[in-house]
């Protein structure tokens, strides 16, 4: 067994899977700074001791995912094998140690990135992007519940499985609640084209539910509070970058196959102060 060391930098909000029940798309950096996507990982069904956090080193036995043509896509050789958890990289010194990996290869032109994704000899499907201007952060309603057929299938499989489980594992696994809004950034890069791209970050989904609870169920206030962090705070205080990933379905056919799968937001540095030293 050959273990690969990966610094987790992306965890998307859970989605339903007919095969694996609930999945989280996980991505991160290998020790050489290159990207790797790990899929499938039924994250919330992992043993507590194997539930990795963002910016934590893990060790896994992975192989190329032959069901996914994207070059960065790997899968665990065995979902039952242990995941070794390592050290976490903190935000100390304004995210200095995280920047060593996250800012190693940064794009500033979305047109170039899309061209690389479509070029079979390059096939980029994961990247870090620095927007030129972030114009807005918007939301729109989407399906409020998971697909009923898929959900019913998952519940049926769990019920069937529980007949053979012991008392400790009989409890039916509760899938994550579906966020009833789609959140997106509106921005430009150096090609000066205005684009709207959806954000599928786990942190955003969790923030929405926390804000909804604080707002006593008022969804408009909850969405405004999400914007207060992802737009007002991040633009005024932070050096905002996007972690981008293509969707397998649209990688070769979509005009822009990328979505925002995470954000990187160290505080802005005062360059005039730095220059004094």
C-alpha positions in Angstrom: 0.0 0.0 0.0 1.3 3.4 -1.0 -0.1 6.3 1.0 -0.5 9.8 -0.6 -0.2 12.8 1.6 -2.8 15.5 0.9 -3.5 18.9 2.4 -7.3 19.2 2.3 -8.4 22.7 1.1 -11.9 22.0 -0.3 -15.0 20.3 1.0 -18.2 20.9 -0.9 -21.7 20.8 0.5 -23.0 17.2 0.7 -24.9 15.9 -2.3 -27.0 12.7 -2.6 -25.7 9.6 -4.3 -27.8 6.6 -5.2 -24.7 4.4 -4.7 -23.0 6.0 -1.7 -26.0 7.8 -0.1 -24.3 11.1 0.6 -21.1 12.4 -0.9 -18.7 15.3 -0.3 -16.4 16.3 -3.1 -13.0 16.7 -1.5 -9.9 18.3 -3.0 -6.5 19.5 -1.9 -2.8 19.8 -2.6 -0.2 17.1 -2.7 3.2 17.8 -1.2 4.5 19.1 -4.5 1.7 21.7 -4.7 -0.3 19.9 -7.4 -4.1 19.5 -7.1 -5.9 16.2 -6.4 -9.6 15.5 -6.3 -10.8 12.6 -4.1 -14.2 11.2 -5.1 -16.2 9.3 -3.8 -15.8 9.9 -0.1 -19.0 9.4 2.0 -17.5 11.9 4.5 -20.1 12.1 7.2 -20.2 8.3 7.4 -16.5 8.1 8.2 -15.6 7.2 11.7 -15.2 10.3 13.9 -11.5 9.8 14.1 -11.2 9.9 10.3 -13.3 13.0 9.7 -10.7 15.4 8.4 -11.0 19.2 8.5 -10.1 21.8 5.9 -6.4 22.6 6.0 -5.5 19.3 7.6 -3.0 16.8 6.2 -4.3 13.4 5.6 -2.8 10.2 4.3 -4.9 7.9 2.0 -4.3 5.0 -0.4 -5.7 6.5 -3.7 -5.6 5.5 -7.3 -6.7 7.3 -10.5 -10.5 7.3 -10.8 -11.0 5.6 -14.2 -14.7 6.6 -14.2 -13.6 10.2 -14.4 -11.5 11.5 -17.3 -10.3 14.6 -15.4 -6.6 14.2 -14.7 -6.8 15.3 -11.0 -9.5 12.9 -10.1 -8.6 10.0 -7.7 -10.6 7.6 -5.6 -9.8 5.7 -2.4 -8.6 2.2 -3.3 -11.0 0.9 -0.6 -13.6 3.0 1.2 -13.2 0.7 4.3 -9.5 1.4 4.7 -8.5 3.9 7.4 -7.7 7.5 6.7 -4.7 8.8 8.6 -5.1 12.3 10.0 -2.1 14.6 10.3 -1.4 18.1 11.4 -3.6 21.1 10.6 -2.1 24.3 9.1 -3.3 27.3 11.0 -4.1 30.8 9.9 -1.0 32.1 11.8 0.9 35.0 10.3 -2.0 35.9 8.1 -2.3 32.4 6.6 1.4 32.4 5.6 1.8 28.6 5.6 -1.5 28.0 3.8 -0.4 30.5 1.1 2.6 28.4 0.3 0.3 25.9 -1.3 -2.8 27.9 -2.2 -1.0 30.7 -4.0 1.7 28.6 -5.7 -0.1 28.7 -9.1 -2.8 31.5 -9.4 -4.7 32.3 -12.6 -6.0 35.8 -13.3 -7.6 35.2 -16.7 -10.8 33.0 -16.8 -10.6 32.7 -20.6 -7.1 31.1 -20.3 -8.3 28.7 -17.7 -11.4 27.6 -19.7 -9.1 27.1 -22.7 -6.8 24.9 -20.7 -9.7 22.9 -19.4 -10.9 22.2 -23.0 -7.4 21.4 -24.3 -7.1 17.6 -24.0 -3.3 17.8 -23.6 -3.8 20.0 -20.5 -7.3 19.3 -19.2 -7.1 21.6 -16.1 -10.1 20.9 -13.8 -8.9 22.4 -10.5 -7.4 25.8 -10.1 -6.9 28.9 -8.0 -8.3 32.2 -9.5 -7.7 35.8 -8.4 -10.7 37.9 -9.7 -10.0 41.3 -11.0 -13.2 42.8 -9.7 -16.0 41.2 -7.6 -19.2 43.0 -8.6 -21.8 41.3 -6.6 -22.9 38.2 -4.5 -26.4 37.0 -5.4 -28.8 34.2 -4.5 -31.8 32.7 -6.1 -34.3 30.0 -5.0 -33.7 26.4 -6.1 -35.3 23.1 -5.3 -36.1 23.0 -1.6 -35.8 19.3 -1.2 -33.6 16.5 -2.5 -34.8 14.5 -5.5 -37.6 12.3 -4.0 -36.7 9.2 -6.0 -33.1 9.3 -4.9 -34.0 10.0 -1.3 -36.5 7.2 -1.2 -33.9 4.8 -2.7 -31.4 5.8 0.0 -33.9 5.4 2.8 -34.9 2.0 1.5 -31.3 0.8 1.2 -30.5 1.9 4.7 -33.6 0.2 6.1 -32.7 -3.0 4.3 -29.1 -2.8 5.6 -30.2 -2.2 9.2 -31.8 -5.6 9.3 -28.3 -7.1 9.4 -26.6 -4.4 11.5 -26.0 -4.6 15.2 -27.7 -2.2 17.6 -24.9 0.4 17.4 -25.2 0.8 13.6 -29.0 0.4 13.3 -29.7 4.2 13.4 -30.7 5.5 10.0 -28.2 8.0 8.6 -29.7 11.4 8.2 -28.7 13.1 5.0 -27.8 16.8 5.1 -30.6 19.3 4.6 -30.7 20.8 1.2 -29.9 24.5 1.0 -32.9 26.0 -0.8 -30.9 28.8 -2.5 -28.1 28.9 -5.0 -25.4 31.5 -4.1 -23.1 33.0 -6.8 -20.4 35.5 -7.2 -20.5 38.0 -10.1 -17.0 39.0 -11.1 -14.5 39.8 -13.9 -10.9 38.7 -14.5 -8.3 40.3 -16.7 -10.3 39.3 -19.8 -12.9 41.9 -18.6 -15.8 39.4 -19.2 -18.5 39.5 -16.5 -19.3 36.1 -15.2 -21.7 34.6 -12.6 -20.4 31.5 -10.9 -22.1 29.3 -8.3 -20.4 28.6 -4.9 -20.7 25.1 -3.5 -18.5 25.5 -0.4 -19.4 23.5 2.7 -18.8 26.5 4.8 -21.3 28.6 2.9 -24.0 26.0 3.4 -23.3 25.7 7.1 -23.3 29.5 7.5 -26.7 29.7 5.8 -28.2 27.2 8.3 -26.6 29.0 11.3 -27.8 32.4 10.0 -31.3 31.0 9.5 -31.4 29.8 13.1 -30.2 33.2 14.3 -32.8 34.9 12.1 -35.6 32.7 13.6 -36.4 31.2 10.2 -36.4 34.4 8.2 -34.7 33.2 4.9 -34.2 36.7 3.5 -32.3 37.8 6.6 -30.2 34.6 6.5 -29.2 35.2 2.9 -28.3 38.8 3.7 -26.1 37.6 6.5 -24.4 35.1 4.2 -23.7 38.0 1.8 -22.4 40.1 4.6 -19.6 37.6 5.1 -18.9 36.5 1.5 -19.2 39.9 -0.1 -19.0 42.8 2.4 -16.4 41.4 4.7 -14.3 39.4 2.2 -14.1 42.3 -0.2 -13.4 45.0 2.3 -11.0 43.1 4.5 -9.6 40.1 2.6 -7.4 39.2 -0.4 -10.1 37.0 -2.0 -9.2 34.1 -4.2 -11.5 31.4 -5.6 -10.9 27.7 -5.6 -12.4 26.4 -8.9 -13.4 23.0 -10.1 -15.1 21.7 -13.3 -18.1 19.5 -13.1 -17.5 16.2 -14.9 -20.8 16.5 -16.8 -20.0 19.9 -18.3 -16.2 19.8 -18.5 -16.1 19.3 -22.2 -19.4 20.7 -23.3 -20.2 23.8 -21.1 -19.0 27.2 -22.2 -17.6 27.6 -18.7 -17.5 24.3 -16.9 -16.1 25.7 -13.6 -17.9 26.4 -10.4 -16.5 27.9 -7.2 -15.8 25.0 -4.8 -14.1 27.1 -2.1 -12.8 30.5 -1.2 -9.4 31.6 0.2 -9.5 34.9 2.1 -6.4 35.9 4.1 -6.5 39.5 5.3 -5.3 42.2 2.9 -1.7 43.2 3.6 -0.6 46.8 3.8 2.1 46.8 1.0 3.4 50.3 2.1 4.1 49.0 5.6 5.8 45.8 4.2 8.0 47.9 1.9 9.6 49.6 5.0 11.1 46.3 6.0 
